[in-house]
Amino acid sequence: MSERKGPTGDKLNEPFPLFRLPGEIRNLIYRLCLIDTQQPVSIEVQAPLKFDYQRFTKDYVHDNFDKECLTTRNESTVNTSLVRINSTVGEEAAPILYGHNTFGFFGYYCWNDFLYFSLRLRKTSLEHIRKIEIN
């Protein structure tokens, strides 16, 4: 049986060479995937709704991120998994994700969610945030 090949003759099971594209094209891809101009990106903390504020430090948050992850909870078109592909994509895409979206915190635990979100993010990501909605 012969291998399947794409239109350029490449094997179809090889990863797409994203970093061979010019930076302008990668930024267009990031913009298409990471910006939602229609509604706020609603942030919800998946694990504990009540925090132990004495333990709630940046080190605690970073050490426990796998257990207490952030997710979007509405039908936003933003897919944040793109920024977690690797550190280079994350660094390139973070200014677009955080600088061009409105982040929304809603409901009874909105202040807890906001606190967790703001402590979880790196300082370089926080510097890009321009719009937050708390209700």
C-alpha positions in Angstrom: 0.0 0.0 0.0 1.4 3.4 -0.9 1.5 6.5 1.4 -1.1 9.2 1.0 0.4 12.5 -0.1 -0.9 16.0 -0.1 -1.1 18.3 -3.1 2.6 19.3 -2.7 3.8 15.7 -2.3 4.2 15.9 1.5 3.1 13.0 3.7 -0.3 13.8 5.1 0.6 12.7 8.6 3.4 15.3 9.0 2.6 18.4 11.1 1.9 21.6 9.3 5.0 23.8 9.1 3.4 26.9 10.8 6.7 28.6 11.5 7.7 28.6 7.8 4.8 31.0 7.2 5.6 34.7 7.5 4.7 36.4 10.8 2.0 38.4 9.1 0.2 35.3 8.0 0.6 33.6 11.4 -0.9 36.8 13.0 -3.9 36.5 10.6 -4.4 32.9 11.7 -4.2 33.9 15.4 -6.7 36.7 14.8 -9.2 34.4 13.1 -9.0 31.8 15.9 -8.6 34.1 19.0 -10.8 37.2 18.6 -14.5 37.3 19.3 -15.9 40.8 18.6 -19.5 39.7 19.1 -19.5 38.9 22.8 -17.2 38.8 25.9 -15.1 35.8 26.5 -16.8 34.5 29.6 -14.3 33.1 32.1 -15.2 30.4 34.6 -13.0 28.6 37.1 -13.7 24.9 36.9 -12.5 23.9 40.4 -13.0 25.1 43.7 -15.6 27.9 43.8 -14.5 28.9 47.3 -10.8 29.8 47.7 -8.6 29.4 50.7 -7.1 33.0 50.4 -4.2 32.2 52.7 -3.0 29.5 50.3 -4.0 31.5 47.2 -0.7 32.7 45.9 0.8 32.8 42.5 2.9 29.7 43.4 -0.2 27.8 44.5 -2.1 28.7 41.3 0.8 27.7 39.0 1.4 24.5 40.9 -2.3 23.5 40.8 -3.2 24.7 37.3 -3.9 21.2 36.0 -6.5 20.7 38.7 -8.0 24.1 38.6 -8.2 25.2 35.0 -9.9 28.1 33.3 -12.4 27.6 30.6 -14.7 29.8 28.5 -18.3 29.1 29.4 -20.3 30.7 26.6 -20.5 30.0 22.9 -17.5 32.2 22.1 -15.6 31.5 19.0 -12.3 31.8 20.9 -10.4 28.6 21.1 -7.6 29.1 23.7 -6.0 25.7 23.0 -4.1 27.4 20.1 -2.0 29.4 22.6 -1.0 26.2 24.4 0.5 24.5 21.4 4.0 25.5 22.4 5.7 28.5 24.1 6.5 30.2 20.8 2.9 30.2 19.6 1.8 31.3 23.0 4.2 34.3 23.0 3.2 35.3 19.5 -0.6 34.8 20.0 -1.0 36.2 23.6 -1.1 39.9 22.6 -3.8 39.1 20.1 -5.9 36.9 22.5 -5.6 39.3 25.5 -5.5 42.6 23.7 -8.5 42.2 21.3 -11.1 40.5 23.4 -13.4 41.6 26.2 -13.2 39.1 29.1 -16.4 38.7 31.1 -16.9 37.5 34.7 -20.5 36.8 35.5 -22.6 35.3 38.3 -22.3 34.7 42.0 -18.6 33.9 42.0 -17.5 36.5 39.4 -15.0 38.1 41.8 -13.4 34.8 42.7 -13.2 34.0 39.0 -11.7 37.4 38.2 -9.1 37.0 41.0 -8.1 33.6 39.9 -7.8 34.7 36.3 -5.7 37.8 37.1 -3.4 35.8 39.4 -3.1 32.9 37.0 -1.9 35.0 34.0 1.7 36.0 33.4 2.4 39.6 33.8 3.2 39.9 30.1 -0.3 38.6 29.3 -2.0 40.9 31.8 -0.3 43.9 30.2 -2.2 43.2 27.0 -5.7 43.1 28.5 -7.7 46.2 27.6 -11.4 45.3 28.3 -13.0 43.4 31.3 -16.6 43.1 32.2 -17.8 42.1 35.7 -21.4 41.6 36.5 
